[in-house]
Amino acid sequence: MPPICPRWPKRSRKPRSSCSLAAEASISSLTTSSTKNAIDWLSRPAADISRVFGGKPVAIIGASPGGFGTIFSQNAWLPVFRTLGADLWAGGRMLVSRAGNVFDASGTIVDNRINDALRKFLEGFVTHVRARSNPEGPE
């Protein structure tokens, strides 16, 4: 599996996003080292954790070739994001099992049921992020 980022970019003093979507492709019931390394890097130095993660919405999704669809990996990340102070969105769950049957060779989703579930998941997360940034209520 290629690294998430071939060369770590220089972090700015001000975070550039208002939310995060943690996506992981897992071949076992554990978290991948590339995802773990990215979280480790983002949480350094410790004084920056609240600036980078504090109160920011995070959603977790994953795909795996096995039958469990990253459920164990996603569960392993829950206490990590809670410890980092992120606002972990729990309005939906996106677990893709048997990913080899879901994606074509170019990475395009070819399973309409999964595509619809992903669209619904992302719409829910976007609604959550917008509601947090607009205390007056949904648009």
C-alpha beads as a LAMMPS data file, in Angstrom:
LAMMPS data file: protein, C-alpha beads

139 atoms
138 bonds

1 atom types
1 bond types

-500.0 500.0 xlo xhi
-500.0 500.0 ylo yhi
-500.0 500.0 zlo zhi

Masses

1 110.0

Atoms # bond

1 1 1 0.000 0.000 0.000
2 1 1 1.508 3.371 -0.962
3 1 1 1.989 5.935 1.796
4 1 1 -0.782 8.473 2.348
5 1 1 1.552 11.256 1.360
6 1 1 4.843 10.589 -0.424
7 1 1 6.406 13.560 1.367
8 1 1 4.963 15.106 4.490
9 1 1 3.878 18.685 3.749
10 1 1 4.883 21.532 6.019
11 1 1 2.111 22.171 8.520
12 1 1 0.746 25.674 8.687
13 1 1 0.077 27.398 11.993
14 1 1 -3.615 27.584 11.150
15 1 1 -5.528 24.392 10.260
16 1 1 -6.942 24.586 6.739
17 1 1 -10.006 22.420 7.200
18 1 1 -13.030 22.547 9.423
19 1 1 -13.552 18.769 9.436
20 1 1 -11.901 15.451 8.596
21 1 1 -12.973 12.223 6.957
22 1 1 -10.783 9.329 8.051
23 1 1 -10.832 6.654 5.346
24 1 1 -8.937 3.443 5.747
25 1 1 -8.436 0.403 3.551
26 1 1 -7.736 -2.486 5.878
27 1 1 -6.583 -6.015 5.171
28 1 1 -6.762 -7.129 8.785
29 1 1 -8.729 -6.222 11.857
30 1 1 -6.102 -3.662 12.822
31 1 1 -5.463 -0.071 11.868
32 1 1 -3.002 0.484 9.045
33 1 1 0.430 1.868 9.796
34 1 1 0.074 4.650 7.216
35 1 1 -3.121 5.952 8.856
36 1 1 -1.584 5.641 12.318
37 1 1 1.530 7.501 11.145
38 1 1 -0.606 10.315 9.709
39 1 1 -2.485 10.734 13.014
40 1 1 0.794 10.584 14.956
41 1 1 2.291 13.271 12.723
42 1 1 -0.770 15.513 12.990
43 1 1 -0.794 15.237 16.780
44 1 1 2.768 16.505 17.201
45 1 1 3.722 18.516 19.112
46 1 1 1.184 17.685 21.801
47 1 1 0.467 21.393 22.280
48 1 1 -1.043 21.446 18.751
49 1 1 -3.605 18.658 19.345
50 1 1 -6.437 20.978 20.361
51 1 1 -5.693 23.314 17.448
52 1 1 -5.627 20.489 14.896
53 1 1 -8.382 18.202 16.250
54 1 1 -10.186 20.044 19.048
55 1 1 -13.925 20.119 18.442
56 1 1 -13.546 19.493 14.698
57 1 1 -16.012 17.047 13.140
58 1 1 -14.524 13.704 12.137
59 1 1 -16.211 10.783 10.381
60 1 1 -14.682 7.341 9.868
61 1 1 -15.212 5.085 6.838
62 1 1 -13.395 2.035 5.552
63 1 1 -13.201 -0.793 3.070
64 1 1 -11.647 -4.226 3.291
65 1 1 -11.409 -7.350 1.172
66 1 1 -12.814 -9.432 4.040
67 1 1 -16.310 -9.826 5.390
68 1 1 -16.141 -7.379 8.282
69 1 1 -15.647 -4.137 6.325
70 1 1 -13.158 -2.515 8.730
71 1 1 -15.525 -2.671 11.711
72 1 1 -12.682 -3.581 14.082
73 1 1 -10.380 -0.939 12.641
74 1 1 -13.081 1.730 12.910
75 1 1 -13.801 0.722 16.493
76 1 1 -10.082 1.019 17.283
77 1 1 -10.075 4.644 16.091
78 1 1 -13.022 5.743 18.283
79 1 1 -11.028 6.243 21.516
80 1 1 -8.160 7.831 19.583
81 1 1 -10.337 10.592 18.120
82 1 1 -12.112 11.054 21.457
83 1 1 -8.741 11.449 23.197
84 1 1 -7.683 13.989 20.568
85 1 1 -10.845 15.997 21.360
86 1 1 -12.414 15.662 17.912
87 1 1 -16.175 15.862 17.442
88 1 1 -16.706 12.280 16.296
89 1 1 -19.821 12.122 14.107
90 1 1 -21.851 9.038 14.929
91 1 1 -24.808 9.671 12.636
92 1 1 -23.915 6.836 10.298
93 1 1 -21.513 4.022 9.660
94 1 1 -19.801 3.172 6.377
95 1 1 -18.293 -0.308 6.258
96 1 1 -17.457 -1.769 2.866
97 1 1 -16.918 -5.530 2.898
98 1 1 -15.535 -7.543 0.001
99 1 1 -14.088 -4.395 -1.560
100 1 1 -12.731 -6.377 -4.519
101 1 1 -16.314 -6.728 -5.749
102 1 1 -17.191 -3.091 -5.089
103 1 1 -14.454 -1.226 -6.996
104 1 1 -13.178 -1.629 -10.530
105 1 1 -9.470 -1.547 -11.450
106 1 1 -9.450 2.279 -11.515
107 1 1 -11.009 2.562 -8.038
108 1 1 -14.500 3.522 -9.219
109 1 1 -17.409 2.159 -7.189
110 1 1 -19.369 -0.275 -9.368
111 1 1 -21.814 -1.459 -6.710
112 1 1 -24.882 0.821 -6.740
113 1 1 -25.914 -0.181 -3.218
114 1 1 -22.514 0.863 -1.822
115 1 1 -22.499 4.030 -3.925
116 1 1 -25.924 5.004 -2.525
117 1 1 -24.832 4.193 1.036
118 1 1 -21.683 6.311 0.626
119 1 1 -23.716 9.220 -0.784
120 1 1 -26.146 9.016 2.163
121 1 1 -23.264 8.807 4.665
122 1 1 -21.477 11.822 3.176
123 1 1 -24.700 13.851 2.969
124 1 1 -25.281 13.172 6.676
125 1 1 -21.734 14.186 7.583
126 1 1 -21.899 17.359 5.482
127 1 1 -25.222 18.270 7.129
128 1 1 -23.591 17.778 10.540
129 1 1 -20.596 19.957 9.610
130 1 1 -22.818 22.705 8.206
131 1 1 -25.083 22.661 11.266
132 1 1 -22.040 23.099 13.527
133 1 1 -20.780 26.026 11.467
134 1 1 -24.232 27.629 11.333
135 1 1 -25.692 27.806 14.868
136 1 1 -28.850 29.425 13.468
137 1 1 -29.887 26.024 12.054
138 1 1 -29.775 24.237 8.710
139 1 1 -29.863 26.273 5.522

Bonds

1 1 1 2
2 1 2 3
3 1 3 4
4 1 4 5
5 1 5 6
6 1 6 7
7 1 7 8
8 1 8 9
9 1 9 10
10 1 10 11
11 1 11 12
12 1 12 13
13 1 13 14
14 1 14 15
15 1 15 16
16 1 16 17
17 1 17 18
18 1 18 19
19 1 19 20
20 1 20 21
21 1 21 22
22 1 22 23
23 1 23 24
24 1 24 25
25 1 25 26
26 1 26 27
27 1 27 28
28 1 28 29
29 1 29 30
30 1 30 31
31 1 31 32
32 1 32 33
33 1 33 34
34 1 34 35
35 1 35 36
36 1 36 37
37 1 37 38
38 1 38 39
39 1 39 40
40 1 40 41
41 1 41 42
42 1 42 43
43 1 43 44
44 1 44 45
45 1 45 46
46 1 46 47
47 1 47 48
48 1 48 49
49 1 49 50
50 1 50 51
51 1 51 52
52 1 52 53
53 1 53 54
54 1 54 55
55 1 55 56
56 1 56 57
57 1 57 58
58 1 58 59
59 1 59 60
60 1 60 61
61 1 61 62
62 1 62 63
63 1 63 64
64 1 64 65
65 1 65 66
66 1 66 67
67 1 67 68
68 1 68 69
69 1 69 70
70 1 70 71
71 1 71 72
72 1 72 73
73 1 73 74
74 1 74 75
75 1 75 76
76 1 76 77
77 1 77 78
78 1 78 79
79 1 79 80
80 1 80 81
81 1 81 82
82 1 82 83
83 1 83 84
84 1 84 85
85 1 85 86
86 1 86 87
87 1 87 88
88 1 88 89
89 1 89 90
90 1 90 91
91 1 91 92
92 1 92 93
93 1 93 94
94 1 94 95
95 1 95 96
96 1 96 97
97 1 97 98
98 1 98 99
99 1 99 100
100 1 100 101
101 1 101 102
102 1 102 103
103 1 103 104
104 1 104 105
105 1 105 106
106 1 106 107
107 1 107 108
108 1 108 109
109 1 109 110
110 1 110 111
111 1 111 112
112 1 112 113
113 1 113 114
114 1 114 115
115 1 115 116
116 1 116 117
117 1 117 118
118 1 118 119
119 1 119 120
120 1 120 121
121 1 121 122
122 1 122 123
123 1 123 124
124 1 124 125
125 1 125 126
126 1 126 127
127 1 127 128
128 1 128 129
129 1 129 130
130 1 130 131
131 1 131 132
132 1 132 133
133 1 133 134
134 1 134 135
135 1 135 136
136 1 136 137
137 1 137 138
138 1 138 139
